[in-house]
Amino acid sequence: GSKRPDEYVVYMAHWDHLGKTLARSGDNIFNGAVDNATGTAGLLVLARAFQESRRPPERSIVFLGVTLEESGLLGSAHYVANPVFPLKKTVAALNMDALDAGPPTRDVTVIGFGASELEEYLAAAARRQDRVIKDEPTPEKGFFYRSDHFNFAKAGVPALYFDLGVDDREGGVAAGEARAAAYIVNDYHKPSDEWRPGMDFRGSLENLELLYQIGAKLAGEKRYPNWYPTSEFRAARDRSLAAP
């Protein structure tokens, strides 16, 4: 059994999408294959990996599937307001809001770069894959504030959200940027976000391995990572840790 079962590492993904649209005929179902059936599948893969691990984690691992993300992060907001496990004892929240389909990359895109010490865990795991972590190319779009980890962050829990990079090992930056742009233009929040034969999830699997390594590291140590002093969420975490 776990040596510290009252401390928690949370993996999370939202399982909802946008339903149907009446504004078009034909295929009007928002399938959400990438956003976010991939993240939901990732929860199951990680749960199985920890179950089959030869070394049980010393902290508890939580696999949290939330709904109503697309309606305003309502499911995660409800959980944070009514946590099953104490937020003070929640070491980190690792969010999977789409495991991008694509080939292996030389980089990892951190959403909200420079926010917390969890990036050091990611950088160490990425080095073992011969990868580097980089800032998101369009921080002005505010993606950090548009996914479920944001509610955990506001409560002080260090959170990490990252995507596949854009420096494809097989085609370079030009190919990676074109791939990312094509998804946004053609499939993001559209009925066309559906599974297709031949989709390449090699990069997604590498990111899942990063997530496993980060969670295993966090679950095997006593340290509580924090937000960096410059983060707007640092004060909330410090108050939480200092509370009786």
C-alpha positions as CSV (number, residue, x, y, z in Angstrom):
1,G,0.0,0.0,0.0
2,S,0.9,3.7,-0.2
3,K,3.1,5.1,2.5
4,R,1.3,8.5,2.2
5,P,-2.2,7.7,1.0
6,D,-3.6,11.0,2.2
7,E,-1.5,12.9,-0.3
8,Y,-2.7,13.1,-3.9
9,V,-1.5,13.4,-7.4
10,V,-4.4,14.2,-9.8
11,Y,-4.6,13.3,-13.5
12,M,-7.6,15.0,-15.1
13,A,-9.4,15.2,-18.4
14,H,-12.8,16.4,-19.5
15,W,-15.1,13.9,-21.2
16,D,-17.8,16.3,-22.6
17,H,-18.0,18.1,-25.9
18,L,-20.4,20.3,-27.7
19,G,-23.2,17.9,-28.5
20,K,-25.0,18.7,-31.8
21,T,-25.5,21.8,-33.9
22,L,-28.8,22.7,-35.6
23,A,-27.0,25.3,-37.8
24,R,-26.0,22.7,-40.4
25,S,-27.4,19.7,-42.1
26,G,-25.7,16.3,-42.5
27,D,-23.2,15.4,-40.0
28,N,-23.9,17.8,-37.1
29,I,-22.5,15.8,-34.2
30,F,-19.5,17.2,-32.4
31,N,-17.6,13.9,-31.8
32,G,-14.7,15.4,-30.0
33,A,-12.3,12.6,-31.0
34,V,-9.2,14.6,-30.2
35,D,-10.8,17.2,-27.9
36,N,-11.2,15.3,-25.6
37,A,-11.7,11.6,-26.2
38,T,-7.9,11.4,-26.3
39,G,-7.5,12.8,-22.8
40,T,-10.2,10.5,-21.5
41,A,-8.5,7.5,-23.0
42,G,-5.2,8.8,-21.6
43,L,-6.8,8.6,-18.1
44,L,-7.5,4.9,-18.6
45,V,-4.0,4.2,-20.1
46,L,-2.3,5.9,-17.1
47,A,-4.5,4.1,-14.6
48,R,-3.6,0.8,-16.1
49,A,0.1,1.7,-16.2
50,F,0.1,2.6,-12.5
51,Q,-1.9,-0.6,-11.7
52,E,0.7,-2.7,-13.4
53,S,3.7,-0.9,-12.1
54,R,6.1,-3.0,-10.0
55,R,6.6,-0.2,-7.6
56,P,3.3,1.1,-6.1
57,P,3.2,4.9,-5.7
58,E,3.8,6.2,-2.2
59,R,1.1,8.8,-2.7
60,S,-2.5,8.2,-3.9
61,I,-3.1,8.7,-7.6
62,V,-6.5,10.2,-8.6
63,F,-8.0,9.8,-12.0
64,L,-10.5,12.5,-12.4
65,G,-12.9,12.8,-15.4
66,V,-14.9,16.0,-15.4
67,T,-17.8,17.2,-17.5
68,L,-19.1,20.6,-18.7
69,E,-15.6,21.9,-19.6
70,E,-16.9,23.2,-22.9
71,S,-19.7,25.0,-21.0
72,G,-17.4,27.0,-18.8
73,L,-15.2,24.6,-16.8
74,L,-18.2,23.9,-14.6
75,G,-17.4,20.3,-13.7
76,S,-13.9,21.1,-12.4
77,A,-15.3,24.2,-10.6
78,H,-17.8,21.9,-8.8
79,Y,-15.0,19.5,-7.8
80,V,-12.8,22.3,-6.5
81,A,-15.7,23.6,-4.5
82,N,-16.6,20.1,-3.2
83,P,-13.3,18.2,-3.4
84,V,-13.4,14.5,-2.8
85,F,-9.7,14.7,-1.6
86,P,-8.4,17.8,0.3
87,L,-6.9,20.4,-2.0
88,K,-4.3,21.2,0.7
89,K,-3.0,17.6,0.3
90,T,-3.3,17.6,-3.5
91,V,0.3,17.8,-4.7
92,A,-0.4,18.6,-8.4
93,A,-3.1,18.5,-11.1
94,L,-1.9,17.2,-14.4
95,N,-4.4,18.1,-17.2
96,M,-5.0,16.3,-20.5
97,D,-7.1,18.6,-22.6
98,A,-6.5,16.8,-25.9
99,L,-3.5,14.6,-26.7
100,D,-2.8,16.0,-30.1
101,A,-2.6,13.6,-33.0
102,G,0.8,13.9,-34.6
103,P,4.2,12.4,-35.1
104,P,7.0,12.5,-32.5
105,T,8.4,16.0,-31.9
106,R,11.7,17.5,-30.6
107,D,9.8,19.9,-28.3
108,V,6.9,20.0,-25.8
109,T,4.6,23.1,-25.7
110,V,3.9,24.3,-22.2
111,I,0.6,26.1,-21.8
112,G,1.2,29.0,-19.4
113,F,4.9,28.7,-19.5
114,G,6.9,29.8,-16.5
115,A,4.2,29.3,-13.9
116,S,5.2,26.5,-11.6
117,E,8.0,24.1,-10.5
118,L,6.1,21.3,-12.2
119,E,7.8,22.5,-15.4
120,E,11.1,21.2,-13.9
121,Y,9.6,17.7,-13.6
122,L,8.4,18.0,-17.3
123,A,11.8,19.2,-18.5
124,A,13.6,16.3,-16.8
125,A,11.3,13.8,-18.3
126,A,11.5,15.4,-21.7
127,R,15.3,15.3,-21.6
128,R,15.0,11.5,-21.4
129,Q,13.1,11.6,-24.7
130,D,15.7,14.0,-26.2
131,R,13.1,16.8,-26.1
132,V,13.0,20.3,-24.8
133,I,10.1,22.3,-23.3
134,K,9.1,25.6,-24.9
135,D,6.6,28.4,-24.4
136,E,3.3,28.3,-26.3
137,P,3.4,30.2,-29.6
138,T,0.2,32.2,-28.9
139,P,-0.1,33.0,-25.2
140,E,-2.3,35.9,-26.0
141,K,-5.1,33.4,-26.7
142,G,-5.2,32.5,-23.0
143,F,-5.4,28.7,-23.3
144,F,-4.1,28.3,-19.8
145,Y,-7.2,30.0,-18.5
146,R,-9.6,28.0,-20.7
147,S,-9.2,24.5,-19.4
148,D,-10.1,22.6,-16.2
149,H,-6.7,22.9,-14.4
150,F,-7.4,26.6,-14.1
151,N,-9.9,26.0,-11.3
152,F,-7.3,24.0,-9.4
153,A,-4.8,26.8,-10.0
154,K,-7.1,29.4,-8.5
155,A,-7.4,27.2,-5.4
156,G,-3.6,27.1,-5.2
157,V,-3.0,23.6,-6.5
158,P,0.0,23.5,-8.8
159,A,-1.2,22.5,-12.3
160,L,0.5,21.5,-15.5
161,Y,-0.9,21.5,-19.0
162,F,1.2,20.8,-22.1
163,D,0.7,19.8,-25.7
164,L,2.7,18.2,-28.5
165,G,5.4,20.5,-29.8
166,V,5.7,21.9,-33.4
167,D,9.2,20.7,-34.3
168,D,8.3,17.4,-35.9
169,R,11.2,15.0,-36.0
170,E,10.2,13.9,-39.5
171,G,9.3,17.3,-41.1
172,G,10.7,20.1,-38.9
173,V,9.0,23.2,-37.6
174,A,7.3,24.0,-40.9
175,A,5.5,20.7,-40.9
176,G,4.6,20.9,-37.2
177,E,3.2,24.4,-37.5
178,A,1.2,23.4,-40.5
179,R,-0.2,20.3,-38.7
180,A,-1.2,22.4,-35.7
181,A,-2.8,25.1,-37.8
182,A,-4.7,22.6,-39.9
183,Y,-6.3,21.1,-36.8
184,I,-7.4,24.5,-35.5
185,V,-8.8,25.6,-38.9
186,N,-10.4,22.3,-39.9
187,D,-11.4,20.3,-36.8
188,Y,-11.2,22.3,-33.5
189,H,-14.7,22.5,-32.1
190,K,-16.2,21.2,-35.3
191,P,-18.1,18.0,-36.2
192,S,-15.1,17.0,-38.2
193,D,-13.1,16.3,-35.0
194,E,-13.6,12.6,-35.4
195,W,-11.4,9.5,-35.6
196,R,-10.0,8.7,-39.0
197,P,-8.1,5.5,-40.1
198,G,-4.4,6.2,-40.2
199,M,-4.4,8.9,-37.6
200,D,-0.9,9.3,-36.1
201,F,-0.8,9.1,-32.3
202,R,2.9,8.4,-31.9
203,G,3.5,11.9,-30.4
204,S,0.5,11.5,-28.1
205,L,2.0,8.3,-26.7
206,E,5.3,10.1,-26.0
207,N,3.4,12.8,-24.1
208,L,1.5,10.1,-22.2
209,E,4.9,8.7,-21.2
210,L,5.9,12.1,-19.9
211,L,2.8,12.4,-17.9
212,Y,3.4,9.0,-16.4
213,Q,7.0,9.8,-15.5
214,I,6.0,13.1,-13.9
215,G,3.2,11.5,-11.8
216,A,5.4,8.7,-10.7
217,K,8.1,11.1,-9.6
218,L,5.6,13.2,-7.7
219,A,4.1,10.1,-6.1
220,G,7.4,8.8,-4.9
221,E,8.7,11.8,-3.1
222,K,7.8,14.0,-0.1
223,R,8.2,17.4,-1.7
224,Y,5.3,19.7,-2.5
225,P,6.1,21.6,-5.7
226,N,4.8,25.1,-5.7
227,W,4.1,27.9,-8.1
228,Y,7.0,30.2,-8.9
229,P,7.1,33.4,-6.8
230,T,6.0,35.5,-9.8
231,S,2.8,33.4,-10.3
232,E,-0.6,34.9,-9.4
233,F,-1.5,31.5,-7.9
234,R,1.5,31.4,-5.4
235,A,-0.3,33.2,-2.6
236,A,-3.2,30.9,-2.6
237,R,-0.9,27.8,-2.4
238,D,1.1,29.4,0.4
239,R,-2.0,30.1,2.4
240,S,-3.3,26.5,1.8
241,L,0.0,24.9,3.0
242,A,0.2,27.2,6.0
243,A,-3.3,26.4,7.2
244,P,-3.8,24.1,10.1
